[in-house]
Amino acid sequence: MTVVEDRPASAEMLTARRAMIDSQLRVTGVNSPAILAAFAKVPREDFVPAERHAVAYADRAVPLDNGTVLSPALTYGQMLEAAEPAKADTVLVISGNGYLAALATRLCANVSRVETLAQAQTQAQGGPYSLILIDGAAEVLPDALGALLADDGRVVTGLVERKVTRLALARKALGHVVPTALGEADFAILPEFSAPKSWSF
């Protein structure tokens, strides 16, 4: 997992970070003091290529060199508000970048990150997890998630419904992960969580 050290930031980046919190998060229902404090401490510019620092705090996804994106701050704020993370949570973050995990580390004592569900199944340690954060939208949530999740554990992710991405909170019930959509949100769609192709005649 990427650990971000507290360090001085440029005045320009600090101003942009404060503006992000005030104009993108607070005004849209992300108001938890702990979550806002996490956003204030984690430099978003550290998770984008140097040539994209100028747009790190823009209200949109930022493309990354590995073919993934850094989602808008609002998306991560909505995820964390829905997750209601506690210090005692054991958290797994599935993400192609370290930003969401860095935010979660400010809120929970035990956070692990992998880039894919396949890696989680073979590499993740410290489970079962009480909270799984998936950085992107899924068409389906595979049963493999249930094996990683503690009883009554929760998953916060994006969910694709009729080609619209929504924020979803899922719970483990009888070994299956059952999602409930909470509202529209801006997520990149994750190919790893695509629905099986079906034939039609």
Secondary structure by P-SEA (a helix, b strand, c coil): ccccccccccaaaaaaaaaaaaccccccccccaaaaaaaacccccccccccccccccccbbbbcccccccccaaaaaaaaaaaccccccbbbbbcccaaaaaaaaacccbbbbbccccccccccccccccbbbbcbbbccccccccccccccbbbbbbbbcccbbbbbbbbbcccbbbbbbccbbbbcccccccccccccc
